[in-house]
Amino acid sequence: MQTTRSPLARPFPDMPAIAGVSLRVARARYKQWDRCDLTFAELAEGTAAAGVFTQSACASSEVELGREAVKQGRARALIVNAGNSNAFTGWRGRAAVDAIRAQVCAALACGVDEVFVSSTGVIGVPLPIDKAEAGIAAALQAEPCGWEDAANAIGTTDTFPKGAGASAMIGDTRVELAGIIKGSGMIAPDMATMLGYIFTDADVAPAFLQEALERANAATFSCITVDGDTSTSDTVMAFATGKAGNARIDSWDSPGADAFAAALADVCRNLAQLVVRDGEGAVKFITIRVSGAASDASARTVGLSIANSPLVKTAIAGEDANWGRVVMAVGKAGEPADRDRLSIAFGGVWAARDGLPVDDYDEAPVAAHLKGEDIDIAVDLGLGDGRATVWTCDLTHGYIAINADYRS
């Protein structure tokens, strides 16, 4: 992790242990750093698994194998390697993942499709098999750890560990959810972004867990961006051990299905926002609310056009209420828009209404709002009922410094 903590950081929350989940960390030493960089999560037999993965055409072997394995819906273990993405490494990368899965299968006496592997870090360097195997061996012998240790171990350029929890009532049974995530740069919504893992003791059918995760992802992880770049390794997975003893959730008609899905979405939303708060070099957390669009999908596209605009992001970094840059970003989005119906606000103060500057617009409260850490931009297109919320951060010199020195 970076030594300078993001000014937007949040304290790591208290999260309950999840029955059926045992966490361990170890030092595989993928990079020259004095920290744990391999995370091992052992899962109870019968644990349901779901996942969403990057849409990158240059995905890693970990992602390709994960996409296939998750179709059978079961998991016994998760291994996360930090410091080396093992992407764009050809047969050597695949061999490393095969070796990891074989080692874990032998230790847990499980099927190869029940072992999920993620790697994050530098692209184009094969994952050292000897280091991975030594790290796994160490993890298998290590004492169980807590959520914060696991969250620290999966980080790369992250400046703080990220976690979120929630609970839900399924009938008379309380179920718990706990999630950790890493992500700071190379963050753009082309599925999910970063590496995120959510664990629950609820008894949930794999098909329903997959559907609930995809629905939550669409409104959270797929609505954040730091820099417009999508990783080769993006993965978000959910694991349900079934140890809570609730009546099994098989479909949306099952008692408690809506409550569980809402709790899952809440965890996803909090994790997604934490990634943005740790955006490389960020000092402003920006919420963009788009309404009046032709459709929800159109609103999301417009929101992301604004969120990914370097001109908008640098204006916010400079605390400049330059709403003309928002107009530009709306116009280039490629979605239905009408100049004479467009309205824009900062911090709840409308700067433009129906395609014109507001006559009595007072920039003082807007300037005060932009000096804060949490920035709100509202855009109403005046065309329909479509709406979406997107989260991003500002663009500062810090982003350049971090990425210029990333491999050193």
N, C-alpha and C positions, 0 to 999 in steps of 0.2 A: 504493500500500500504506500501511497504518497505520505510524506511526513506532515504536510500542511493540510489540516482538516478544513473541509469546505465550510464557509461561513453559513451555508444553508443546511448543515448537518443536523440530524435529529438524534437524541439519545437512543441507544438500543433498548427496546422494550422488554419487560418481563414476559416471557412466554412459557407456557406449561410444557412439560415433557409429553410426548405423544406415545401412548402405549403401542408397542410393536415397532418402534423406531429406535435404533441405537446408533449414535453418532461417534465417530472417532476421527482424529486428524493426525497427520504425520509429516515429516520433512523428506520429500523426495529430492529436493534441491534442484528443481528444474531451472532455477536462476540462482545467481550469486546473492542470495538474501538470507537473513537470519530469521526465518519464520516457517511455519507449517504451510505447505502448499499442496497437500493431497488430502481430500476429504472422503471419508468412507461412511456411507449410511447403510446399515444392515436393516432389512425390513422383514417383518414376520411373514411366514408362509401364508399364501392366499391374498397378499396385498394387491389391491387393484392399482393399475397405472394408467395415466393419460398424459399426453404431451402435445405441444405445438412447437414447430421447428422453423428455422429460417427458410425463406424462399430463395436464398442466394443460389445461383447456378454453380457456385464454386464451394459448396458446402463441404465440411470435413467428413471423414469416415465415421466419426462419432455420431454426427447428425444422420447420415445415411443409414447406419445400422439402427439408430434409435427410432427412426421413422418406421422401419420394418418391425422392430421388436415390439413397439407399443401397440401394434395391431392385435397382438394376442392378449394384451390387457393385464398382464401380471408382472410383478417385480419382487426380487429378493434383495437387490443391492443397487446402490448408486455410487459411482466413483467420479470425483471431480478433480481434474488436474489444473493448477494455476501456474501461469508463466509461459506456457507453450500451447498454442491452439491446435497443433498437429494438423492444420489445414493446408491444402496444396502441397501434400507430401507423398502423393501416389501410393504405391504398394507398401512403402515403409510405414506410412501412417496407418494403413489398414492392419498391418502386421502387429503394430503396437497395441491397437484396440483388441485384436484377437487374443494377444498374449494376456492382457489385463483381464478380459472376460474369462479366459480359461483358468487363470489363477484363482479368481473369485469363485467360479463354479466349483472348482475342486475343494475350496475351503468350506463352501456352504452346501455342497451337494445339491445344486440346483441346475436348471436349464440355462443355456447360454442366452436365450431371449429374455431371461429374467434379470439380466445384469445390464445396467445402463451406464454409459461412460460419457462424460463431457470434458472438454479441454478448452482452455482459454488463455490467450496471450499472443506471442509473436507468431505470425503466419509464415509458412514456408520452411520451418525447421522440424524435422521428424522428431516425434516424442521419443526420448531415450528409453528403450525397453528395460534396460538394467535398472535405471533410476525408478521407473514406474513399478517394477516388480519389488524392488527393495522398499519402496514407499508403502505399497500394499501390505507387504509382510509386516512392516512396522505398525501400520494402522490396525492390523488384525490382533496385534499384541498390546495395543495401547488401551488405556483406560477410557471409558466413555466420556465424552465432553458435552458441553452445552451448546445452545444455539449460537451464542455470540462467537465462540471459538470457531465453529463451523463457518459462520458468515465471514470471519476474518480470513480463514484459510482459502476461500474461493475467490478472493479479490485479486485484482491486478493493479490498475491505476486508481482504484477506489480510495477515498480518503477516510471513510468510516464504514463500519459494518452495518448491514441493513437487514432488518427483520420486521415482521408484522404478524399479529395473531388475531384470532376471532373465535367466537363460539356460536353455536346454534342449538336450539331445542328441536329434537326429533321425537315427537310424542313426549314422554316423560324423561327422555334421555338427553343429557347435555353432551354434545360432541365438541371437540376442540380442533382448531386449525392453527398451524404455525408455518411460516414461510421465511426463507432467506433468499437473498438475491445479490448478484454482483453486476456492476455496470457503471460506467462513467463516461466513456467515449465510444465511438462507432455505434451510436444509438439512433436508429431510425425505424419507424414502424412498418416493417415488411413481414409481419406475422406477430412476433413478439420480439423483444430485443434484449440481449444480455443472457445470463444464465440465472434462472430462478427455479426454486423448488419449494413446493407446498406439501405439507404432510398433515394428515388428519386421521383420527381414530374412528371416524365414521365408517359404517358398513355401506358402501356405495358400489353399485354395479359398474364395471369398467366402461360400458357404453354410455351410461349416464354421466359418469365422471368426465369422460372425454367431451361430451356435449356441453356440460356446464363449464368446463375449462375454456373451450372454444368461445362460448358466449361471453365469459368474463374477459378473455383476452381481447376480444374485438373492441371492448369499451375501455380498456385500460392499457395494456402493454402495446397495443396497436394504435394508441393515441398519444404516444410520447415520442419526442425527438430531441436529441442534443445537437447533432451535427449533420443529419441527413444521410449518414452512412450506415448500411446494414451489414452486420457481421457475417462471417462464414460459419459461425458456430452457435448462433442464437438458439436457445432452448429454454422452454418453460415446461416443467412437469409437475404433476400432482399425484400423490400416492395416498391411498386410503387403506389403512390396516384392518379395519373392521372390528377393532378391539373394544369399541365403546359399548357394543351390545345393543345398538338401536335396531329397530325394524329396518330391514334393508331397503335402500332407495334404489328402485329399478327404473323409474320413469318420472316425468313431471307430475304424474297423478299420484305418486307415492306420498304418504303423509310426511311432512317435513322437507320435501324436495325444494320448495321455494326458499325456505329458511336456510337450508344448506347452501344453495346456489348464491343467495345474497351474501352469506358469510364468506364464501369463496371469492366472490367479486370484490368484497371489501378488502380482503387480504391482497388481492391482485392490484387493486387501485392504490393502496398504500405503498406496496412494493414498487410499483411503477413510478410513483411520484418521488420516492426516495432516490431512484436512479437519476431522475432529472435534477434533484437537489444536489447530487454529487457530480453533475455534468462538469467535464474537465474545464477548469478555470472559471466556473460560473459563480456569480455573486447575486444573481436575480433569478427567482423562480417565477415563471410566467404562465398564467392560465388564460387560454384563448377560448372564448365562448362564441360560437357562431350560431345564429338563429335566422329564420326566414329564408332558408335555402330551399331549393327544389326538392331535395330529399336529404335524409340523414347522411347517406354516403357522400353526397355533394358537399354537405356542410363539413364533413370530416376532411375532404380533399382541400377545401378552401382554408380550413383551420391549419392544416399541415403546410400549405403554401406560405401562410403567414409565419408559422413557427420555424420553417426552414430558411427563411429569408435572411441572409447575412446583414442586409441593410436594416431590417426590423430589429434583429438581435443586437447589432452594434448600437443602434439608437437607444435601445433600452439600457444597454451597458453604460451609455453616456448620459442617461436620465433625460433624454430628449423626447418630448411628446410630438414626434414627427409622424402625424397620422397619414401624411401623404405616402409614406412607405407602406402602410397597411393597405391603402388604396391600390398601390402598385401590385402587392402580393395577391390581392383578391383578383385583380384583372388578369394576372398571368396564370391563374390556377387552372384554366381550361374548363371551368364549370359555369353554368348559367349565372349571370350577374347583370345588373342594370345600374349604370352609373347614377342615375337620377333617383334610385331607391335606396342607395347604400347609406348606412349610418354606422358611426364608429365612436366608441367611448373608451376612456382610460379611467380605471378606478371608479366606475359608476358615473363619470361626468361625460356627457355627450359633446364631442368636439365637432361632429358633422352629423347632419340629419337630412335624409332624402336627397343626397347628392350635393349638399351645400354646407359650408361652414355655419355653425350655429352663431346667430347674430350677437348674442350676449355671452359668448364663450369666454370663460375666465380660466386662463391656463394655470393660475396659482395653485388651486387644489390638485390639479393633475401633476404639476411639478413636485408638489409635496408627496403625492402618491408614488411617483417614480423614484424618489429617494429611498423608499423602503425596499425590503427584500422580496416581498410577495407582490407581484404585478398582475393586474387584471385588465385584459383587453376584450371588449365586446364588439361584435360585428353583426349587424342585422342586414340581410340582403333584401328583405322586403318582397320576396317572391313566393314563399310557401311556408310549410310547417317543418321543414327539415332543420335539425339542430345537432350539434356535436360539441364536445369539449376536448380540447387538446392541450397538452402540457409541454413546455419547453423551458429553456434557460437562455441567458444572454450569451454573447460571444465576446470574449475578452482576450487580451494578450496572453493570459494564462493558458488558454487552449493551445496556442501556437507553441509555447515553451514546453508544455507537457509532451506534445506529439513530436516535436523536433528532436527530443531526447529519448524517445520511447524505447529504442533498442539498446541504448547505452546503459 
